[in-house]
Amino acid sequence: MGKLDFLTEEIEELKKVGLYNTIRVIGSAQDAWTEVDGKKVLNMCSNNYLGFANHPELKKKAMEAIEIYGVGPAAVRSIAGTMHLHNILEEKLARFKKTEAALSFQGGFIANLAVIPAIIPSPEDVVFSDELNHASIIDGIRLTKAKRVIYRHLDMNHLEEQLKTHHGRRKLIVSDGVFSMDGDIAPLPELVELAEKYDALLMIDDAHGEGVLGSHGRGISDHFGLHGKVHIEVGTLSKAFGVVGGFVAGSKALVEFLKQKARPFLFSSATTPADVAAVIAAVDILENDDSLVKKLWDNARYFKEKMRDLGFDTGQSQTPITPVMLGEAPLAQEFSRRLFEEGIFAQAIGYPTVPRGKARIRVMLSAAHSREDLDFALEKFEKVGKELGVI
Ligand SMILES: *Cc1c(COP(=O)(O)O)cnc(C)c1O
């Protein structure tokens, strides 16, 4: 018996219950058409909402930055100095989000781990968290000693009951802006009202809202006209922005505080010059031109409408995230496998990522898709849907 045999046993168990995840291999840039496991397929499952992952302007700016700044930051910013480029990015992100300041991190996941324990570290504090919040919010909460209170998904009455019941030194309400599996949007006006009424801080993780919601893709606060009402806005640079990284946007005091206290800022190196330059280019494009955001929404509306006409159940999504509801996991897996044979990459998602009986194919639309691409996808969904008795 080897010391690590328990790992192999657990892996076998995952395979037995159908939860083992085989990772497909990408052999090209992430784009509308992507090489997956050696085959060029229509990509309908990336978070490349605006097509920035392979955008010529972003690539050009990344290459120029490598020439000037090299490939790595070589140290933690607070110890060996920050590159000028990161400061420029943060100024641009703050302007884009219409906040006083912003601070970049190595990922959206890291941003949540950074901010939550820094803001509410003590057992005297309380955090109120939507039951379907992203794993990185859950893990951020695990890093604090604050009392945790979970409220039912989007249920503002339940949240209010909890706010009446649980008191503390500092209170933080935290929610995803857009929930990634169903594409539903947090009721920000009600969250703002409850935060004000019960004197709580409000934190929104807008990972699937940035580049998607609001004018020019400024995100959920812009979508609801509530700039300045969310105390802590977390974002990712890895989805619509097409690169990698994350950030926190808010007041000057918040950012100054995080630079002193947020552990991933103090103890981990920053993103590379190429990443930062590429994101700056993405922000510049979005500030000047909203045509990619409009195209994303046109594509989403077109695809959802045609899918409904075909008889598919596309759930309650209010965003370009389009779940195609199939029920049981084996059907969703078979559907995904058949789509792949037909030239479409669209992943099946089942329990435990979504509840039992709610397995689905999650289609992610992108501004990179052309109308012909979508028509191709619709034809294949119809073919496989009929073949498997779904429509
Ligand atoms: C994807 C996602 C993250 C993680 O962002 P990365 O930049 O990939 O680390 C965090 N929060 C939410 C809500 C997300 O959807």
The ligand as an ORCA input file, in Angstrom:
! r2SCAN-3c Opt
* xyz 0 1
  C     -15.305     33.021    -12.760
  C     -15.634     33.641    -11.478
  C     -14.630     33.965    -10.572
  C     -13.195     33.609    -10.802
  O     -12.557     34.509    -11.642
  P     -11.082     34.184    -12.166
  O     -10.614     35.496    -12.689
  O     -11.197     33.134    -13.208
  O     -10.285     33.737    -10.989
  C     -14.991     34.601     -9.395
  N     -16.283     34.886     -9.128
  C     -17.277     34.576     -9.974
  C     -18.697     34.931     -9.632
  C     -16.988     33.942    -11.180
  O     -17.972     33.627    -12.019
*
